[in-house]
């Protein structure tokens, strides 16, 4: 599969009929009209599109040049949409993004993520064959430039804890992706969010938009739940909110 074919596959996957309505129903607990959502690791922009449909503003951050061009085509003329083409890390500067040209969904600035995927069941055949040297911004810098977000979604393939280390003020709600090949990264993220004042967490497995827990749980319980998942669970997203009722199914 070529990069172009992989991007077309992502478009079919993330813009499949019916998914937009499910995304909107889920995101409505976090964002409403005139709110601001950060879509960190926007990929093909389905989350940003959902934010916009809810009447919120969307700041999409996507470092891959081909995907950034796609996002400009898809949403560039939509009021309330802003695109930043950069990595999000601990401090401003530059970093290397490892790109899998046959599967750009798993591009990562984390050498540890690439190493953890090597030989792991379910990750067979993944090859990171391109390196891009790109600018790095921080969540704090994005908030200073574009406004304090009401919700931040972070999906950056093993670089989530690094991205969170550049955040010093808790938004109302936030999510980060976790994988079963790097459960330690999830624990680091939970520790950082606890330091920022978050006490309530829930999670969704895979691309499901259904919470796994009937009520919000504390960070320690969330860490234990992630540790208990079978390897085959692969990935999911942890949600945190300063307003726990937003995390009730």
C-alpha positions in Angstrom: 0.0 0.0 0.0 1.4 3.4 -0.9 1.0 6.5 1.3 -1.7 7.9 -0.9 -3.6 4.6 -0.7 -3.1 4.5 3.1 -4.6 8.0 3.4 -7.6 7.0 1.2 -8.0 4.0 3.5 -8.0 6.3 6.6 -10.6 8.6 4.9 -12.9 5.6 4.3 -12.4 4.4 7.9 -12.8 7.7 9.8 -15.5 9.1 7.5 -17.6 6.0 7.2 -21.4 6.6 7.0 -22.9 6.9 10.5 -19.6 7.6 12.3 -20.1 11.4 12.3 -23.3 11.2 14.2 -21.8 8.9 16.8 -18.8 11.2 17.2 -20.9 14.2 17.6 -23.1 12.6 20.2 -20.0 11.6 22.2 -18.2 14.9 21.9 -21.2 16.9 22.8 -20.5 16.1 26.5 -17.2 18.0 26.1 -17.8 20.8 23.6 -20.6 23.1 22.6 -21.1 26.3 20.7 -18.1 28.8 20.9 -16.0 26.3 22.9 -12.5 25.5 21.7 -11.2 22.0 21.1 -7.6 21.0 20.4 -7.2 18.0 18.1 -3.6 17.0 18.7 -2.5 14.4 16.1 -5.4 15.3 13.8 -4.6 12.8 11.1 -7.5 13.1 8.6 -9.4 15.5 10.8 -12.5 13.5 11.7 -12.4 14.8 15.3 -11.9 18.4 14.2 -14.9 18.0 11.9 -17.0 16.8 14.8 -15.9 19.8 16.9 -16.9 22.1 14.1 -20.3 20.5 13.6 -21.0 21.0 17.3 -20.4 24.8 16.8 -17.1 24.7 18.6 -13.8 26.0 17.2 -11.2 23.4 16.2 -7.4 23.7 16.4 -6.0 20.8 14.4 -2.3 20.0 15.0 -0.8 17.6 12.4 2.9 17.4 11.6 2.8 15.3 8.5 2.9 17.6 5.5 0.7 15.4 3.2 -1.9 15.1 5.9 -1.7 18.9 6.7 -2.4 19.6 3.0 -5.4 17.2 3.2 -6.7 19.0 6.3 -6.5 22.4 4.5 -8.5 20.9 1.6 -11.1 19.4 3.9 -11.6 22.1 6.5 -9.4 25.1 5.6 -12.3 27.3 4.5 -14.6 26.3 7.5 -15.1 29.1 10.0 -13.5 28.3 13.3 -10.9 25.9 11.9 -7.2 26.5 12.5 -4.4 24.3 11.4 -0.9 24.1 13.0 1.6 21.9 11.2 4.0 20.9 14.0 4.8 18.3 16.7 3.6 18.9 20.2 6.2 18.2 22.9 7.7 19.3 26.2 9.4 22.4 24.9 9.7 24.5 21.7 12.4 23.3 19.3 12.7 20.6 16.7 12.3 16.8 16.8 12.3 13.8 14.4 9.1 12.2 13.3 9.3 8.6 12.2 6.8 8.0 9.4 5.5 4.6 8.2 4.8 5.5 4.6 2.4 2.5 4.2 0.5 3.4 7.4 0.9 7.1 8.3 -1.6 6.6 11.1 1.2 5.3 13.3 3.8 8.1 12.6 5.6 8.8 15.9 8.2 11.1 17.5 8.9 8.4 20.1 11.8 6.0 19.5 10.5 4.0 22.4 7.1 3.5 20.7 8.8 2.3 17.5 10.9 -0.1 19.5 7.9 -1.4 21.5 6.1 -2.1 18.3 8.9 -4.1 16.8 7.9 -7.8 16.8 4.8 -7.2 19.0 1.8 -9.3 18.1 -0.6 -7.2 16.1 2.2 -4.9 14.9 3.8 -7.3 12.4 5.0 -5.7 9.2 5.1 -2.1 10.4 8.1 -0.3 9.1 9.0 3.3 9.9 10.9 4.1 6.7 11.1 7.9 6.6 12.3 10.6 9.0 11.1 14.2 9.1 12.8 16.9 11.1 10.0 19.2 12.2 9.2 22.1 14.5 7.9 21.4 18.0 5.4 23.5 19.9 3.8 23.0 23.3 0.2 22.8 24.6 0.9 25.9 26.6 2.2 27.8 23.6 -0.9 26.8 21.6 -3.2 28.0 24.4 -1.3 31.3 24.5 -1.6 31.8 20.8 -5.1 30.5 20.1 -7.0 30.5 23.5 -7.4 28.2 26.4 -9.1 25.0 25.2 -12.2 23.5 26.8 -11.2 20.0 25.5 -7.9 18.6 24.3 -7.7 15.3 22.4 -4.1 13.8 22.2 -3.3 10.9 19.8 0.4 11.0 19.0 1.6 7.4 19.1 3.5 7.0 22.3 4.4 10.7 22.6 1.4 11.5 24.8 3.3 11.9 28.1 5.9 14.2 26.4 3.1 16.3 25.0 1.4 16.6 28.4 4.7 17.7 30.0 4.2 20.9 28.0 0.9 21.6 29.7 0.8 23.6 32.9 -2.9 24.5 33.1 -5.7 21.9 33.1 -8.4 22.3 30.5 -12.0 21.4 31.5 -11.6 18.0 29.9 -8.9 16.0 28.0 -8.2 12.7 26.4 -5.1 10.7 25.5 -4.5 7.5 23.6 -3.0 4.5 25.3 -1.6 1.3 23.8 -1.1 -2.1 25.4 2.5 -2.1 24.0 3.3 1.0 26.2 1.2 0.8 29.3 4.0 2.7 31.1 3.2 5.8 28.9 -0.4 5.7 30.1 0.8 5.6 33.7 3.0 8.6 33.1 0.1 10.4 31.5 -2.2 9.6 34.5 0.5 10.9 36.9 0.8 14.1 35.0 -2.9 14.7 34.8 -3.2 14.0 38.6 -0.5 16.7 39.1 -2.7 19.1 37.1 -5.7 18.4 39.4 -7.7 15.8 37.5 -9.4 13.2 39.8 -12.0 11.6 37.5 -11.3 9.3 34.6 -13.1 7.0 32.2 -12.0 5.2 29.0 -13.0 3.9 25.6 -11.5 0.9 23.9 -10.4 1.1 20.3 -12.5 3.4 18.2 -15.6 2.7 20.3 -17.3 5.8 21.7 -18.7 4.0 24.7 -17.3 4.4 28.2 -15.9 1.3 29.7 -16.8 2.2 33.3 -20.3 3.0 34.6 -18.9 5.9 36.7 -15.7 7.8 36.7 -12.7 6.2 38.5 -9.6 7.6 40.1 -6.2 7.5 38.4 -5.0 4.5 40.3 -8.0 2.5 39.3 -7.6 3.5 35.7 -3.9 2.5 35.7 -4.9 -0.9 37.2 -7.6 -1.4 34.5 -5.1 -0.6 31.7 -2.6 -3.0 33.2 -5.3 -5.7 33.3 -6.3 -5.5 29.7 -5.2 -8.3 27.4 -2.6 -7.4 24.8 -5.2 -7.9 22.1 -7.1 -4.9 23.4 -4.4 -2.9 21.5 -5.4 0.6 22.2 -8.0 3.1 23.5 -8.4 6.5 24.9 -8.5 7.7 28.5 -10.8 10.7 29.3 -10.2 13.1 32.2 -12.4 15.9 33.3 -12.5 18.5 36.1 -16.3 18.0 36.0 -16.9 14.2 36.6 -20.5 14.2 35.4 -19.1 14.6 31.8 -17.6 11.1 32.2 -20.8 9.3 33.0 -22.2 7.1 30.2 
